[in-house]
Amino acid sequence: MWAARRMASTTSASSAALTFELVAKCSTTRARASILTLPHGPVNLPLFMPVATQASLKGLTPEQLEDTGCRLCLNNTYHLGLRPGQEVLDAVGGAHKLQGWNHNILTDSGGFQMVSLLKLATITEEGVRFLSPHDGTPMLLTPEHSMSLQNSIGSDIMMQLDDVLVTTSPDAARMREAMERSVRWLDRCIAAHKRPDVQNLFCIIQGGLDLEMRRECCREMVARDTPGIAIGGLSGGEAKDDFCRVVACCTELLPELKPRYVMGIGYPEDLVVCVALGADMFDCVWPTRTARFGNAVTKFGVINLKREMYAGDFGPIEEGCGCPCCRPIEQEGAMGVTRAFVHHNAAKETVSAHLLTLHNVWYQLNLMREAREAVIADKFPAFAHEFFDRLYPDRKSYPSWAVTALRGVGIDLLKP
């Protein structure tokens, strides 16, 4: 009731294929709870988006992903453009049908491959010329081609093609060129977008670690009035203090009634801090990738179940976890998986990677559900304290970057 009174005049904004409704705001931090309604249904924010790069989340069926509560996942435009290719996507009717997924999809534009496949890419004003990592075939990805591919994919959220540099690049002139080019490429993306009535194009703010450049880019991107806004170019090896300063700088300038997406963020501490700084959406391959190394993400930290100490541990992956793996087998839809079982199979069979992927994705989604509930109840500072207390029992070991970032929005982790 209190939260409802606090947001008595609930505010919302709509575009052709998106509605954003602000439900509640933290009275201390910049954290928000909202509802993002997309062509394939509503999504509660804040939200972590699992990454299904090639139209599948490694080891999970669409039904298993759906059962985690996921309603928005990622596909990658660059990879789907190579395989299965645009002709197949057009023939099948888009990625939703290709992968049997009835909920929302966000597609990366392919711009990140400028960083991840830099040795295979040449960047000019025209676009990005790649050599296929599969067979060396040349491929030119322009803003127009990226839009055409994403229109064929049919994603609910499309990302502009942007010029991406690692944030640690010392070349200030190249960083400015990339920022200004990203604005020009957005204009070309907007002009080439053929389905704005059913697909949402998000812009991406660039500018490296230069806050003034980020502010300049924010002003230019906001002026283009895209349905949502992303903060890109992070997770490139920069110091966490610098990362937080960029996120805080950008969210302060972004419109209140549009979703804010920080790209490539997945560590639990990063998610909680970025929510406090006013961001809504996040994605990362980390929780699924680390599962394939035998790692389970828990509220007390990451545990490696390949370690011999778990060979005779017949407890759940995480006590009290609500995912299908951890719940007691007596419960409907539960598997009652033990640490010993995962340990036994981790080095021999793929089943352990599948089970840990399911657990880790559920953990990430549930962390954001809990953050949302805390914002609505106006208890987000207490939620943040509890989160870090569990993860770091000794306050002296709290990461200094998180302490500094949260202090900037009214939470002092070092005070009870």
C-alpha positions in Angstrom: 0.0 0.0 0.0 2.8 2.4 0.9 4.6 1.8 -2.4 1.3 2.3 -4.2 0.7 5.7 -2.5 4.3 6.7 -3.3 3.6 6.1 -7.0 0.0 7.1 -6.9 0.3 8.8 -10.3 2.0 5.9 -12.1 3.7 7.3 -15.1 4.2 5.6 -18.4 5.2 6.2 -22.0 4.6 4.4 -25.2 6.0 4.1 -28.7 4.8 2.0 -31.6 5.9 -1.4 -30.2 6.8 -0.7 -26.6 5.2 0.6 -23.4 7.3 1.6 -20.4 5.5 1.9 -17.0 7.4 3.2 -14.0 5.9 1.3 -11.0 8.1 2.5 -8.1 11.3 4.3 -7.3 13.7 3.9 -4.3 13.5 6.9 -2.0 17.2 6.6 -1.3 19.0 5.4 -4.5 18.2 5.7 -8.2 16.8 2.1 -8.3 13.5 1.7 -10.2 10.9 -1.0 -10.7 9.0 -0.9 -14.0 7.1 -2.9 -16.5 8.3 -3.1 -20.1 5.6 -4.3 -22.5 7.0 -5.7 -25.8 5.4 -7.4 -28.8 5.8 -10.8 -27.1 4.5 -9.8 -23.7 5.3 -7.8 -20.5 8.7 -8.0 -18.8 9.3 -6.9 -15.2 12.4 -4.6 -14.7 15.1 -4.7 -13.4 16.0 -7.7 -15.4 18.9 -10.0 -16.3 18.8 -11.3 -19.8 20.4 -14.7 -20.5 22.4 -14.9 -23.7 21.3 -17.4 -26.4 23.9 -16.4 -28.9 23.0 -18.7 -31.7 19.2 -18.9 -31.0 19.7 -21.4 -28.1 20.9 -21.2 -24.5 23.6 -23.9 -24.3 22.2 -27.0 -22.6 18.6 -25.7 -22.0 15.4 -26.3 -24.0 13.1 -23.3 -24.6 10.7 -24.9 -22.1 13.4 -25.0 -19.4 14.3 -21.4 -20.1 10.7 -20.4 -19.9 10.3 -22.2 -16.5 13.0 -20.0 -15.0 10.7 -17.0 -15.5 12.8 -15.6 -18.4 10.7 -13.5 -20.7 13.5 -11.8 -22.6 16.7 -13.4 -23.9 19.4 -12.4 -26.4 20.3 -13.6 -29.8 23.4 -12.4 -31.8 22.8 -10.8 -35.2 26.3 -11.4 -36.4 26.3 -15.1 -35.7 22.7 -15.7 -37.0 23.6 -13.7 -40.1 26.4 -16.3 -40.8 24.4 -19.4 -39.7 21.7 -20.2 -40.5 21.8 -17.0 -42.6 19.2 -14.5 -43.7 17.5 -16.6 -46.3 16.7 -19.4 -43.8 15.5 -16.8 -41.2 13.2 -15.3 -43.8 11.9 -18.7 -44.8 11.1 -19.9 -41.3 9.6 -16.6 -40.2 12.2 -15.3 -37.8 14.1 -16.4 -34.8 11.1 -16.9 -32.5 9.9 -19.7 -34.8 13.4 -21.0 -35.4 14.1 -21.6 -31.7 10.6 -22.3 -30.5 10.6 -19.3 -28.2 7.2 -17.5 -27.6 8.6 -14.7 -25.5 10.7 -11.7 -26.3 14.1 -11.5 -28.0 16.8 -8.8 -28.0 19.4 -8.9 -30.7 22.9 -7.4 -30.5 23.7 -5.6 -33.7 27.0 -7.3 -34.3 29.0 -4.3 -33.3 30.6 -6.1 -30.3 32.4 -8.4 -32.7 34.5 -5.4 -33.6 36.2 -6.0 -30.2 35.9 -9.8 -29.9 36.9 -10.6 -33.4 39.1 -7.5 -34.0 41.8 -9.5 -35.8 39.1 -10.5 -38.4 37.5 -7.0 -38.7 38.3 -3.7 -40.5 36.2 -0.7 -39.5 35.4 2.2 -41.9 32.6 4.7 -42.2 30.8 2.3 -44.5 30.7 -0.4 -41.8 32.7 -3.4 -40.5 34.3 -5.9 -42.9 34.7 -9.3 -41.2 36.3 -12.6 -42.2 34.0 -15.4 -41.0 35.5 -17.2 -38.1 34.0 -20.4 -39.6 35.4 -20.4 -43.1 37.1 -17.0 -43.7 34.3 -15.8 -46.0 34.2 -11.9 -46.2 31.2 -10.2 -44.7 30.4 -6.5 -44.7 28.2 -5.4 -41.8 26.8 -1.9 -42.4 24.1 -0.2 -40.3 21.7 -1.0 -43.2 22.6 -4.7 -43.3 22.5 -5.0 -39.5 18.9 -3.6 -39.6 18.0 -5.9 -42.5 19.3 -8.9 -40.6 17.5 -7.9 -37.4 14.3 -7.3 -39.3 14.6 -10.9 -40.6 15.3 -12.2 -37.1 12.2 -10.4 -35.9 13.6 -9.5 -32.5 11.4 -7.4 -30.2 14.4 -5.2 -29.4 17.1 -4.4 -32.0 20.3 -2.7 -31.2 21.9 -0.1 -33.5 25.2 -0.9 -35.1 27.8 1.1 -33.1 31.5 1.6 -33.4 32.9 -0.3 -30.4 36.3 0.2 -28.8 37.7 -1.3 -25.6 37.4 1.3 -22.8 41.1 0.9 -22.0 42.1 2.2 -25.4 44.6 5.1 -24.9 43.7 6.6 -28.3 41.4 9.5 -27.4 41.0 10.6 -31.0 39.9 7.1 -32.1 37.5 7.0 -29.1 35.9 10.3 -30.2 35.7 9.1 -33.8 33.9 5.9 -32.6 31.5 7.9 -30.5 30.6 10.3 -33.3 30.4 7.5 -35.8 28.0 5.6 -33.5 25.7 8.7 -33.7 25.9 8.8 -37.5 25.3 5.1 -37.7 22.2 5.4 -35.5 20.8 7.8 -38.0 21.4 5.3 -40.8 19.9 2.5 -38.7 16.7 4.6 -38.1 16.4 5.3 -41.8 16.9 1.6 -42.7 14.6 0.1 -40.0 11.7 -1.4 -42.0 9.4 -2.6 -39.1 9.3 0.1 -36.4 5.7 -0.9 -35.7 6.6 -4.3 -34.3 10.4 -4.0 -33.5 12.1 -1.5 -31.2 15.4 0.0 -32.1 17.6 1.0 -29.1 20.5 3.4 -29.4 23.9 2.8 -27.7 25.8 5.4 -25.8 29.6 5.3 -26.4 32.5 7.5 -25.3 34.9 5.2 -23.4 35.7 6.4 -19.9 35.6 10.1 -20.8 32.6 11.4 -18.9 32.3 14.6 -21.0 32.3 12.5 -24.1 29.6 10.2 -22.6 27.5 13.3 -21.7 27.8 14.6 -25.3 26.8 11.2 -26.7 23.8 11.0 -24.3 22.6 14.3 -25.5 22.9 13.3 -29.2 21.3 9.8 -28.6 18.4 11.1 -26.5 17.6 13.7 -29.2 17.0 10.7 -31.6 14.1 9.6 -29.3 14.6 5.8 -29.7 12.2 3.6 -27.6 15.1 2.6 -25.3 18.7 3.5 -24.6 21.7 1.3 -23.9 25.1 2.1 -22.3 27.7 0.3 -24.3 31.4 -0.2 -24.5 31.9 -1.3 -20.9 33.2 -4.7 -19.5 36.3 -4.0 -21.6 38.9 -4.5 -18.8 38.4 -1.0 -17.2 38.6 -0.5 -13.4 35.3 -1.1 -11.7 35.4 2.5 -10.2 35.6 3.9 -13.8 32.8 1.5 -14.9 30.5 2.8 -12.1 31.3 6.4 -12.9 30.3 5.9 -16.5 27.0 4.2 -15.6 26.1 6.8 -12.9 27.0 9.7 -15.4 24.8 8.3 -18.1 21.7 7.2 -16.0 21.6 10.7 -14.5 21.1 12.2 -18.0 18.7 9.6 -19.5 14.9 10.1 -19.7 13.0 8.6 -16.8 10.3 7.0 -18.9 12.6 4.8 -21.1 14.3 1.5 -20.3 18.0 1.8 -19.6 20.2 -1.2 -20.6 23.8 -1.7 -19.5 25.3 -4.1 -22.0 27.5 -7.0 -21.1 27.1 -7.0 -17.3 26.5 -10.2 -15.4 28.4 -10.5 -12.1 25.9 -10.4 -9.2 27.7 -7.5 -7.5 27.6 -5.5 -10.8 23.9 -6.1 -11.2 23.0 -4.9 -7.7 25.2 -1.8 -7.9 23.9 -0.9 -11.4 20.3 -1.2 -10.3 21.2 1.2 -7.5 22.7 3.6 -10.1 19.4 3.6 -12.0 19.8 0.9 -14.7 17.1 -1.6 -15.7 18.4 -4.2 -18.0 21.6 -6.3 -18.2 23.0 -9.3 -20.1 26.1 -11.5 -20.0 27.3 -14.9 -21.0 29.1 -15.4 -17.6 26.5 -17.4 -15.7 26.1 -19.9 -18.5 29.8 -20.0 -19.4 30.9 -20.5 -15.8 28.4 -23.4 -15.5 30.4 -25.3 -18.1 33.4 -25.1 -15.8 31.5 -26.7 -12.9 30.7 -23.4 -11.1 27.5 -22.7 -9.3 26.5 -19.1 -8.6 25.0 -18.8 -5.1 24.0 -16.1 -2.6 27.2 -16.9 -0.7 29.5 -16.7 -3.8 30.6 -19.0 -6.6 31.4 -22.6 -5.7 33.3 -25.1 -8.0 31.6 -28.4 -7.7 34.5 -30.2 -9.4 36.4 -30.0 -6.2 36.8 -33.3 -4.4 35.2 -31.9 -1.2 31.8 -32.2 -2.9 32.1 -35.9 -3.9 30.1 -37.0 -0.8 28.0 -33.9 -0.4 24.3 -34.9 -0.8 22.9 -31.5 -0.2 21.4 -29.3 -2.9 23.5 -27.1 -5.1 22.3 -24.2 -2.9 20.2 -24.6 0.2 16.9 -22.7 -0.1 17.2 -22.1 -3.8 13.9 -22.2 -5.7 15.3 -23.5 -9.0 14.1 -26.9 -10.3 17.5 -28.4 -9.6 17.7 -27.5 -5.9 14.1 -28.0 -4.8 13.4 -31.3 -3.0 12.4 -34.1 -5.4 9.1 -34.5 -3.6 8.0 -31.2 -5.0 6.2 -31.0 -8.3 8.6 -30.3 -11.2 11.7 -30.5 -8.9 14.7 -32.7 -9.5 16.4 -32.8 -6.1 19.9 -32.6 -7.6 22.8 -33.0 -5.2 26.2 -31.5 -5.2 27.6 -35.0 -5.3 25.8 -35.8 -8.5 27.0 -32.7 -10.2 30.6 -33.4 -9.0 30.4 -37.0 -10.3 29.4 -35.9 -13.8 31.2 -32.5 -14.1 34.3 -34.0 -15.7 32.6 -36.8 -17.6 29.1 -35.8 -18.9 27.4 -32.7 -20.2 24.5 -33.1 -17.8 26.3 -31.2 -15.0 26.8 -28.2 -17.3 23.1 -28.3 -18.2 22.0 -28.5 -14.5 24.3 -25.7 -13.4 23.2 -23.5 -16.4 19.6 -23.9 -15.2 20.6 -23.1 -11.6 22.7 -20.1 -12.5 20.2 -18.6 -14.9 17.5 -19.0 -12.2 19.8 -17.4 -9.7 20.4 -14.3 -11.9 16.7 -13.9 -12.7 15.7 -14.3 -9.1 18.3 -11.8 -7.9 16.6 -9.2 -10.1 13.2 -10.3 -8.9 14.3 -9.7 -5.3 15.8 -6.3 -6.2 12.5 -5.3 -7.9 10.5 -6.4 -4.8 12.8 -4.4 -2.6 12.3 -1.3 -4.7 8.5 -1.7 -4.6 8.6 -2.1 -0.8 11.1 0.8 -0.6 13.6 -1.5 1.1 16.3 -1.5 -1.5 19.1 -0.2 0.8 18.4 -3.0 3.2 18.4 -5.5 0.3 21.8 -4.2 -0.9 23.2 -4.5 2.7 21.9 -8.1 3.0 23.3 -9.0 -0.4 26.8 -7.9 0.3 26.7 -9.2 3.9 26.0 -12.7 2.6 28.6 -12.5 -0.1 31.3 -10.9 2.1 30.9 -11.9 5.8 33.8 -9.7 6.7 33.0 -6.1 5.8 36.7 -5.4 5.5 36.6 -7.5 2.3 33.9 -5.5 0.6 35.0 -4.4 -2.8 36.0 -0.8 -2.5 34.5 0.1 -5.9 31.0 -1.1 -4.7 31.3 0.8 -1.4 32.2 4.0 -3.3 29.5 3.6 -6.0 26.7 2.8 -3.5 27.8 5.6 -1.2 27.3 8.0 -4.1 23.6 7.1 -4.2 23.0 7.1 -0.4 23.9 3.6 0.8 26.9 3.2 3.2 27.7 -0.5 3.2 30.2 0.0 6.0 27.5 1.2 8.4 25.0 -1.2 10.0 
